[in-house]
């Protein structure tokens, strides 16, 4: 795979960084302010050929940089095999992990056990998890272009290859057992038949809808999905493959997480608006609920049994709650602070569960709506980074941890 094909997908990972880059900085020679050392010229030549290399300044741990290198190799970055060690050593020395908020560990009434399994392909960047009806755990190996199936009882993993440069992101299971996914780099919605390994793709009808993101089935079996950078919300009918694209009322809304409530209303968090949108599946009308703070950046959402909306404010470090009946919003500061970056979340067993993706180590947070109290646990091995969560048939949260290349299960044992 050459860099041109690579960049069509990888560039999407850095689009937000490019948009936020100061024009004067963007015009400088790439890497001009990077530390000198063996490997610098390789980093500038290879990395700058595919994306904004200022993103490297975010930094990683030693283990993180090794994983990132495997990710890039998996996706075809033109890294000479005899230069891998030199490049990795340069990145480790020049761009160490930056300051991160210490995890706030809070005791509480519930006892859990966090189990994790390494996925089969190193550096696959497991993005979204899926708890299937048969008890298996699935994940999208975004930078290995594959879907994986884990049997939690045996630890056995089976991987299903997808078409090159797919960049699978979100995934859901339909009633027949087929696994649907978003091709975040290839502008498709895909369906995998686990029995045969056959993959069927449904391309986007509009080239602007370049990055299908997250997805959810409604009660009628219609698949709904978000397109973040393309600023669309999509509807796919599995019976005939017809795709319809809706445009949110707000420009630059950046639709992100998506869920369906008990009344079959589709809810989407708009990462860039910042708002929460409700879509009527019959009329396709979109209603937006603005969040009170313009600095909010809602990234994921969960729907409670009362059909109210919980969301993770990634930018401000808050857990939020919206009542669509009256538009009222209430917020709580996340335990590890304003830079903790709440991310993947679910509502199960009477509580909101989410992960603080920037806390050191990453945490699993439980919030009880009745008592309005938090309880937290450190994810073994640091976590890094829980982008989305799901709930298994026993009501237990499941997760995929991108940077440490694992999938996990939070066994809820009940009261202490």
N, C-alpha and C positions, 0 to 999 in steps of 0.2 A: 504494500500500500504506500503510495507516495504522499508527500506532505499536503498536496492539494486536496486529496480525499480526506486526509486526516483533519485538515483545518476546517472543513465544512461542518464537522461535528464538534471538535474541540473548541472552536471559536465561540460556539454557543455557551460554553461553560464560562467564558470570560466576557460575555457581552455587557454585563452590568459594570464590570471593571472598566471596559473601554468607554462606556458612556459617561463614567464619572471621572475619567482622566482629564487633568488640566491640559488645555490646548498647547501651552508652552512646553509642558512635560512630554506630551505626545510627539512633538516635533524634534525632540532631542534624539541623538543617535541612540538606538536601543542598547541598553546596558552600559551607557557611558559612566554612570555612577556606581556600577557594580565593583566590588572589591577585586583587586588583581589576584591572580593565582592560576595554577594549572587547571585547565578545564573551563576557564572563563570564555575563551573564544568559541569553544564548542557549544556552551550554553547559549551564547548570544546568537550564533549562527543557526542552531537547530531550533531552539525554543521560539526565537523571534520570527522564524519562518512560518509558524502556525498560530501564534496567539500573542497577546500583550505580555511581554516578559516581566513587566512590573508586578504582575501577580505573584511572582516568585518571592517577593519581599514579605509576603504574609508569613512565610517560614513554617517549618515543621520540625518535629522531633527527628532523631536519627532513624527510628523505625518508620516514621511517616514519609521521609524522603525516599527510603528504599521502596516503600509501597507505591509512591507517586511514580517513581521510575518504572516500576513494573506496569503500572497503568498505561503509561505512555508507550511502552514497548508493545503491550497487548493491542493497542489501537494503531500500531504501525508507524510511530514516530521514527524518523530516519536516524536512529542512534547506532553508530558503529559498535559492534560487540566488544572491540578492544578498547573502547573509550567509556564504557558504562561505569567502571569503577572510578575513573578520574572525574567524570562529570558528577557522579553521586557524591564523592568526597568534597568537591567544590561547593555543591549546594548545601551540604550538611554544615560545612565550616562558615560559609558566607551568609546563610539565611536560617539561623536557628529559630526555633519556635519563639514567638513573641509572648508578652505577658498575657496571662489568662486569669479570669477570676477564680479564686479558690472555691471549690464546691462546698456549699452549705449543707451539712448533713444533719437532718432533723429527725429525732426519734418520733415514733407514733404508734398507733394501735394495731397496725397490720404487719404480718410477717410474710416475707417473700423470699424466693430463691431465684437468682438470676443465672440461667444456663446459656452458654454460647458454644457455637460450633464454627470452626474455620471453614470457609467455602473452598471448593476444590481447586479453583484457579487463582493463584496469587495475583494481586493487583486487579481483580475483576471489578472493583468498586461496586459492591452490592448496594443498590440504591433503595428500592422499595421491597418490603416483605409482603407476603400473602399467606394467610392461614387457610388452607383448603379444607373442604368438608371431610375429606378422608383422614384428616389429622396431620397431613404433611405440611411442611413449610416451604414456600417458594420464594425466590428472590430474582431481581433483575441484575445480571452482571453487566453493568452499563459499558465498561471499557473492555470487556472481553466479548461483547456481542453474543450473549447467551442468556438463557434462563436456567435457573438451577432449582432442583427439587430435593429437599432434605427429609429423610425419615427420622423424626426425633427419637424414636425407640431404638434404632440401630445406629444412627449417625451416618447411614449411607446417603451419598449424594449422587444424583444423576444430572448431567448438564445437557441442555438442548441448544445446539448452535443455531444462530439466526443469520440473516444475510449480513454481509460486511457493512460496516458503518451504520448499523441500525441504532446503536446507542439506546438500548431499552431502558425505560425509566419507571413508569407506573405499571401496575398489573392487577387484574381482577379475574376471578373464576366465574364462568357462567353456569347455568343449571345443568348443562350436559357434561361439565368437567373440563371444557376447553379453557385455556388460559389466554386472556387478552392482555395486550401490552401496548404502550406507546413507544413508537420509534422516534426518540427525541432528536436524533441527528439525521433521520432519513425522511421525515415528514409523512409518516404512515401510522396507522393503527394496525396492529398485527394480532393474529389468532394462532395459537399453537394447539395442535391435537397431541396430547401427551402419549396417546397409544401408538401413533405412527411417526411422530416427530414432524409432521407436515406443518408448514407455516403458510398462512394466507395473509396477504397484505392489502390494506385499503388505503390508497394514497389520498392526501389532502386535495380537495378540488381547487384550492386557492394557494398559489405559491407563497403568499404572505403568511400562511399558517405553517410555518417551517419547523416548529418545535412542539409537537404534541407532548403533553406533560403528565397530568394525573387523570384518573378516570374512575367512573362509578356506574353501576347498573341501576336503573330505576325499577319500580315494581312491575313494569310491563316488559322488562327485558331489553329496553333501549339503553345503549351505552352512551354516556355523556363524558366529555373530556375537556380539559383546559389546554390552551395553547398560550404559554406565558409571553414570550417575546413577540409572537405574532398577534397578541391581544385578541384572541378569539375564545369562544366557548362552543364546543362541537357536539353534535348529536349523530350517532351512527345506528342505523337499524340493521341488526345482524341478519334479518330475514332476506333483505335484498342488497345490503351493502351500501345503501344510500347514506351520504354524509351531508349534513347541513351545518353551516357555520354561522354563529351569531357574533355580533360585535357589541361589547359592553357600551353603555351610554357614555362612560368616562374614557377619554383618550388616555393611553398609557396605563390602563388599569392593571395589566399583567396578571390575568387569572392564574391562580396557583392551586391550592388544595380544593377538593370537591367531595361532597357527600350528599346523600339523599335522606330526607326525613320520613316519618311514618305516613305523612299525607302525600308522598311522592313529589314534594317540592325539592328541586335541586338547589343546593347552596354552594357558593364558591367564594373563597377569600380572594380579594383583589390586592395583590402585594404592592402594587404601585399607586393605588387610588388615594388613600387607603379606605376601602369599603368592603362590605360583605354583600354579595348579590344573591337574590333569590330568582329562580327561573321557573315559570309555569310551563310544565311539559306539554300542555295542550295548545296554549296560545303562543308559546315561546317568548312571552313578555318577560322583561328583565326589570326587577326592582332593586335599587341599590340602597343600602343602609350605610351612611357615612359614620366612620369612627370619630370619636371626639378629638383625638390628638392627630394633627396632620403628619407628625413624625412616625406614626404607627406603621408597621410593615407586617400585616398578618400573613403567615406563611402556611399554616395548616389549620384545620378545624375538626371538631368532633361534635356530634349531635347527641344531646341527652335524651332520656326517655320522655321528657316533657316537650320535646322538639325545640328546645332553645339551643343556641349556638355557642360553643366554646371555641376560642381561637388562641393561637400562640403568636404573640407580638415579638417577632424575631429581633427587631431593631431596638426596642426600648426595654426588653427584658420583663414583659408582663404576660400574665394569663388574663384573657378577656372573656366576657360573657355578654351575648346579645340576646334580648328577648324580641323576636320578630313581631310579636303581637303589638308591642308598643314602641319599638325602636330603642328602648333603654339599654345602655351599655354600662357594665360595671367591670372594674379591673383590679387585679391584685399583683403587687410586685413579686416577681419570681424569687425564690429563696436565695439564689446565688448572685443576685444583683442585676443592674441595668445592662451589663455586657455579657450576660449568661446565654443569650441567644436561644430561647425556647423554640423547639422545632417540632419533630414528629409527635403526634398525640392521638389518643383514643378516649372514648368514654365507655367504661365497663365496670361491673361490680360496684355500681353506685358512686363512682368517682371519676374524675378526670385524671388521666395518666399521660405524662409527656416527658420529654428529655431536654435537659439544658445542654446544648451542643457545644458551647464554648467553655463551660465550667471545667476545671481541672481537678479531678477527673470528671468526665461527663456523668450526669445524674439521671436517675429515673425519679420523677416527681409524682406524688399522689396528692390530689386536692379533693377534700371532702366538701361538696357544696352545702351540706347541712350545717357543719361546724365552721366552715370557711378556714380550715386548718390544713397546713402542708405537712407531708412526710416525704423524706428523700432517702435514696440509696445511691451509693457510688457504683457505676458499672465496672465490673472487673476488667482489668487491662486498659482502663481509661475511657472506653466507649468509642469516641471518634468515628463516625458522627452519625447520630440517628436522625435520618432525614424524614422518615415516615414510619408509622406503626400500623398494626392490624390487630384483630382479636381472634383467637382460635375458638374452636367449638366448645371449649370449657370456660370461655370468657376471660382467658388470660391474654395479656398484651404480648405481642411478638414484635421484633425489631430487626432491622438490617443496619450494620455498623460499617459505613463505607471505608473509612481510612484504615481500620484494623482488619478488614476483609472477613467479617463474621456475620452470622445471623444469630439471633438470640430469642429466648423465651423467659418471661417473667412469671414464674409459678407463684400464684397467690395462695398462700396457705391459710389465710384467714386471720382472726384475732390472735394476738400474742398470748 
